[in-house]
Amino acid sequence: MDKASVARFLLLALLWGSSFTFIKVSLEGLTPGQLVLSRLILGAAVLLSIAAIRKVALPRSVQVWGHIAAAGLFGNVIPFLLLSYGEKSTGAGIAGVLIGATPLLTLALATAALPTERATSRKAVGLALGFVGVVLLIGPWHESLGSLSGRLACFGAAVSYAIGFVYVRKYLSPLGLAPLSLAASQLVSAAVLQAVVTPFLAWRTPDFTGSVTLSIVLLGLFSTGLAYVLYFRLIGDVGATTASAVNYVVPVFAVLVSVLFLGEHVTWNLLAGGLVVLVGVAYAENRMGQFRKEKETAGAVR
């Protein structure tokens, strides 16, 4: 990855990492189905407004919209709902570890489905190390495993995310459409799909307190809207497998945000796990080797 891609990668991790805090607060006033629908509608509305202001056209082909709907199904609706229900009977730590399998699942699927993204030993070792870091960071040994159905739901969300990464890379990235256009279109399609299923899910009268409202707005505007523009840009620039590795860095930012805003404690495994995650991702992308080259070049110029 070049420096611009690294910056987008870290910003996306920050936005998705912050979403855990926003979700936790939002669920004080909404059901999971209401929350998913709200964040998708807000995210879609923001991106449609920006696209209109910048005069970025949405796709017109029915076939392209079919692919976008599939991407929204696998990248938003299915994993959002599976996680919401999975975490009812499974601890957040176990869920986090299972979702941490997303980059490894993406690597396997990309190797099978994308000829240009074959697995390399460096990438496999780096991603495996990153997964070890996620496990260490989350510390799932502090809680029970929960129900089998809950764990399967969370793992199903990871599989769905992986399919979404590969699907976008295979069918949407080659079209050369603007990331803003793709992001707005996917959130629109996902919002429509979620609106169809929400009436059949658990429902209660929403309680829009100040903190709940602020959290939903931030979740929709930044952790959904802006995040998906970065998501499409990264997949197009660096590929599905590399982009999916953001799921390793997300827990690092999730912990930092929870420490800063929720007053949670810093433990040894948070620091150690975060370091292992960053080393694993850096190794997979050969960032350390690139850093040495840049340093040598800078020295030569002097």
For each residue, the residues with C-beta under 8 A, 3 or more apart:
1: 5 6 9 237 238 242 285 287
2: 5 6
3: 6 7
4: 7 8
5: 1 2 8 9 234 237 238
6: 1 2 3 9 10 287
7: 3 4 10 11
8: 4 5 11 12 230 233 234 237
9: 1 5 6 12 13 234 238 243 245 246 249
10: 6 7 13 14 249
11: 7 8 14 15 230
12: 8 9 15 16 227 230 231 234 246
13: 9 10 16 17 246 249 250 252 253
14: 10 11 17 18 253
15: 11 12 18 19 222 223 226 227 230
16: 12 13 19 223 227 246 250 253
17: 13 14 20 249 250 251 252 253 254 255 256 257
18: 14 15 21 22 218 222 223 253 254 257
19: 15 16 22 23 219 223 224 227
20: 17 23 24 254 257 258
21: 18 24 25 215 254 257 258 261 262
22: 18 19 25 26 215 216 218 219 223
23: 19 20 26 27 35 215 219
24: 20 21 27 28 262
25: 21 22 28 211 212 215
26: 22 23 29 30 35 38 212 215 216 219
27: 23 24 30 31 32 35
28: 24 25 207 209 211 212
29: 26 206 207 208 209 212
30: 26 27 34 35 38 206 207 212 216
31: 27 34 35 201 202 203 204
32: 27 35 36 80 81 84 85 201 202
33: 36 37 81 84 194 197 198 201 202 203
34: 30 31 37 38 198 203 204 206
35: 23 26 27 30 31 32 38 39 84 216 219
36: 32 33 39 40 76 77 80 81 84 194 198
37: 33 34 40 41 191 194 195 198
38: 26 30 34 35 41 42 216 219 220
39: 35 36 42 43 216 219 220 223 224
40: 36 37 43 44 76 187 190 191 194 220 224
41: 37 38 44 45 191 220
42: 38 39 45 46 216 217 219 220 221 224 225
43: 39 40 46 47 187 191 220 221 224 225 228
44: 40 41 47 48 184 187 188 190 191 225
45: 41 42 48 49 220
46: 42 43 49 50 220 221 225 226
47: 43 44 50 51 180 183 184 187 225 228 229
48: 44 45 51 52 184 188
49: 45 46 52 53
50: 46 47 53 54 56 180 184
51: 47 48 54 55 56 57 58 180 181 184
52: 48 49 55
53: 49 50
54: 50 51 180
55: 51 52
56: 50 51 178 180 181 184
57: 51 60 181
58: 51 181 184 185
59: 64 65 68 175 177 181 182 185
60: 57 64
61: 64 65
62: 65 66
63: 66 67
64: 59 60 61 67 68 172 175 177
65: 59 61 62 68 69 185 189
66: 62 63 69 70
67: 63 64 70 71 167 171 172
68: 59 64 65 71 72 172 182 185 186 189
69: 65 66 72 73 189 193
70: 66 67 73 74 167 171
71: 67 68 74 75 164 167 168 171 172 186 189
72: 68 69 75 76 77 186 187 189 190 193
73: 69 70 76 77 78 189 190 193
74: 70 71 78 79 160 161 163 164 167
75: 71 72 79 160 161 164 165 167 168 186 190
76: 36 40 72 73 79 80 164 186 187 190 193 194
77: 36 72 73 80 81 190 193 194 197
78: 73 74 81 82 156 157 160
79: 74 75 76 82 83 156 157 158 160 161 164
80: 32 36 76 77 83 84 157 194
81: 32 33 36 77 78 84 85 197 201
82: 78 79 85 86 153 154 156 157 160
83: 79 80 86 87 95 99 153 154 157
84: 32 33 35 36 80 81 87 88
85: 32 81 82 88 150 153
86: 82 83 89 90 95 150 151 152 153 154 156 157
87: 83 84 90 91 92 95 150 154
88: 84 85 150
89: 86 146 147 149 150
90: 86 87 94 95 145 146 147 150 151 153 154
91: 87 94 95 140 143 144 145 146
92: 87 95 96
93: 96 97 138 139 140 142 143
94: 90 91 97 98 140 143 145 146 150 151 154
95: 83 86 87 90 91 92 98 99 150 154
96: 92 93 99 100 134 138 140 251
97: 93 94 100 101 134 135 138 140
98: 94 95 101 151 154 155 157 158
99: 83 95 96 102 154 157 158 161 247
100: 96 97 103 131 134 135 138 158 247 248 251
101: 97 98 104 105 131 155 158
102: 99 105 106 158 161 162 165 244 247
103: 100 106 107 127 130 131 241 244 245 247 248
104: 101 107 108 127 128 131
105: 101 102 108 109 158 159 161 162
106: 102 103 109 110 161 162 165 166 240 241 244
107: 103 104 110 111 119 123 124 127 241 244
108: 104 105 111 112 119 162
109: 105 106 112 113 162 163 165 166
110: 106 107 113 114 117 119 165 166 169 239 240 241
111: 107 108 114 117 118 119
112: 108 109
113: 109 110 166 170
114: 110 111 117 166 169 170 239 240
115: 118
116: 239
117: 110 111 114 169 239 240 241
118: 111 115
119: 107 108 110 111 123 124 241
120: 123 124
121: 124 125
122: 125 126 283 284 286
123: 107 119 120 126 127 241 284
124: 107 119 120 121 127 128
125: 121 122 128 129 283 284
126: 122 123 129 130 280 281 282 283 284 285
127: 103 104 107 123 124 130 131 241 245 248 280 284
128: 104 124 125 131 132 280
129: 125 126 132 133 276 279 280 283 284
130: 103 126 127 133 134 245 248 276 277 280 281 284
131: 100 101 103 104 127 128 134 135 248 280
132: 128 129 135 136 276 280
133: 129 130 136 137 248 273 274 275 276 277 278 279 280
134: 96 97 100 130 131 137 138 248 251 273 277
135: 97 100 131 132 138 140 273
136: 132 133 139 269 272 273 276
137: 133 134 251 252 255 269 270 272 273 274 276 277
138: 93 96 97 100 134 135 251 273
139: 93 136 142 267 269 270 273
140: 91 93 94 96 97 135 143
141:
142: 93 139
143: 91 93 94 140 146
144: 91
145: 90 91 94 151
146: 89 90 91 94 143 150 151
147: 89 90 150 151
148: 151 152
149: 89 152 153
150: 85 86 87 88 89 90 94 95 146 147 153 154
151: 86 90 94 98 145 146 147 148 154 155
152: 86 148 149 155 156
153: 82 83 85 86 90 149 150 156 157
154: 82 83 86 87 90 94 95 98 99 150 151 157 158
155: 98 101 151 152 158 159
156: 78 79 82 86 152 153 159 160
157: 78 79 80 82 83 86 98 99 153 154 160 161
158: 79 98 99 100 101 102 105 154 155 161 162
159: 105 155 156 162 163
160: 74 75 78 79 82 156 157 163 164
161: 74 75 79 99 102 105 106 157 158 164 165 244 247
162: 102 105 106 108 109 158 159 165 166 244
163: 74 109 159 160 166 167
164: 71 74 75 76 79 160 161 167 168
165: 75 102 106 109 110 161 162 168 169 235 240 241 243 244
166: 106 109 110 113 114 162 163 169 170 240
167: 67 70 71 74 75 163 164 170 171 172
168: 71 75 164 165 171 172 173 182 232 235 240
169: 110 114 117 165 166 172 173 235 239 240
170: 113 114 166 167 173 174 240
171: 67 70 71 167 168 174 175
172: 64 67 68 71 167 168 169 175 177 182 232
173: 168 169 170 232 235 236
174: 170 171
175: 59 64 171 172
176:
177: 59 64 172 181 182
178: 56 181 182
179: 182 183 229 230 232 233 236
180: 47 50 51 54 56 183 184 229
181: 51 56 57 58 59 177 178 184 185
182: 59 68 168 172 177 178 179 185 186 232
183: 47 179 180 186 187 225 228 229 231 232
184: 44 47 48 50 51 56 58 180 181 187 188
185: 58 59 65 68 181 182 188 189
186: 68 71 72 75 76 182 183 189 190 228 232
187: 40 43 44 47 72 76 183 184 190 191 224 225 228
188: 44 48 184 185 191 192
189: 65 68 69 71 72 73 185 186 192 193
190: 40 44 72 73 75 76 77 186 187 193 194
191: 37 40 41 43 44 187 188 194 195
192: 188 189 195 196
193: 69 72 73 76 77 189 190 196 197
194: 33 36 37 40 76 77 80 190 191 197 198
195: 37 191 192 198
196: 192 193 199
197: 33 77 81 193 194 200 201
198: 33 34 36 37 194 195 201 203
199: 196 203
200: 197
201: 31 32 33 81 197 198
202: 31 32 33
203: 31 33 34 198 199
204: 31 34
205:
206: 29 30 34
207: 28 29 30 212
208: 29 212 213
209: 28 29 212 213
210: 213 214
211: 25 28 214 215
212: 25 26 28 29 30 207 208 209 215 216
213: 208 209 210 216 217
214: 210 211 217 218
215: 21 22 23 25 26 211 212 218 219
216: 22 26 30 35 38 39 42 212 213 219 220
217: 42 213 214 220 221
218: 18 22 214 215 221 222 223
219: 19 22 23 26 35 38 39 42 215 216 222 223 224
220: 38 39 40 41 42 43 45 46 216 217 223 224 225
221: 42 43 46 217 218 224 225 226
222: 15 18 218 219 225 226 227
223: 15 16 18 19 22 39 218 219 220 226 227
224: 19 39 40 42 43 187 219 220 221 227 228
225: 42 43 44 46 47 183 187 220 221 222 228 229
226: 15 46 221 222 223 229 230
227: 12 15 16 19 222 223 224 230 231
228: 43 47 183 186 187 224 225 231 232
229: 47 179 180 183 225 226 232 233
230: 8 11 12 15 179 226 227 233 234
231: 12 183 227 228 234 235 243
232: 168 172 173 179 182 183 186 228 229 235 236
233: 8 179 229 230 236 237
234: 5 8 9 12 230 231 237 238 242 243 246
235: 165 168 169 173 231 232 238 239 240 243
236: 173 179 232 233
237: 1 5 8 233 234
238: 1 5 9 234 235 242 243
239: 110 114 116 117 169 235 242 243
240: 106 110 114 117 165 166 168 169 170 235 243 244
241: 103 106 107 110 117 119 123 127 165 244 245
242: 1 234 238 239 245 284 285
243: 9 165 231 234 235 238 239 240 246
244: 102 103 106 107 161 162 165 240 241 247
245: 9 103 127 130 241 242 248 249 281 284 285
246: 9 12 13 16 234 243 249 250
247: 99 100 102 103 161 244 250
248: 100 103 127 130 131 133 134 245 251 252 277 280 281
249: 9 10 13 17 245 246 252 253 277 278 281
250: 13 16 17 246 247 253 254
251: 17 96 100 134 137 138 248 254 255 273 277
252: 13 17 137 248 249 255 256 274 277 278
253: 13 14 16 17 18 249 250 256 257
254: 17 18 20 21 250 251 257 258
255: 17 137 251 252 258 259 264 270 274
256: 17 252 253 259 260
257: 17 18 20 21 253 254 260 261 262
258: 20 21 254 255 261 262 264
259: 255 256 262 263 264 265 266
260: 256 257
261: 21 257 258
262: 21 24 257 258 259
263: 259
264: 255 258 259
265: 259
266: 259 270 271
267: 139 270 271
268: 271 272
269: 136 137 139 272 273
270: 137 139 255 266 267 273 274
271: 266 267 268 274 275
272: 136 137 268 269 275 276
273: 133 134 135 136 137 138 139 251 269 270 276 277
274: 133 137 252 255 270 271 277 278
275: 133 271 272 278 279
276: 129 130 132 133 136 137 272 273 279 280
277: 130 133 134 137 248 249 251 252 273 274 280 281
278: 133 249 252 274 275 281 282
279: 129 133 275 276 282 283
280: 126 127 128 129 130 131 132 133 248 276 277 283 284
281: 126 130 245 248 249 277 278 284 285 287
282: 126 278 279 285 287 288
283: 122 125 126 129 279 280 286 287 288
284: 122 123 125 126 127 129 130 242 245 280 281
285: 1 126 242 245 281 282
286: 122 283 289 290
287: 1 6 281 282 283 290 291
288: 282 283 291 292
289: 286 292 293
290: 286 287 293 294
291: 287 288 294 295
292: 288 289 295 296
293: 289 290 296 297
294: 290 291 297 298
295: 291 292 298 299
296: 292 293 299 300
297: 293 294 300 301
298: 294 295 301 302
299: 295 296 302
300: 296 297
301: 297 298
302: 298 299
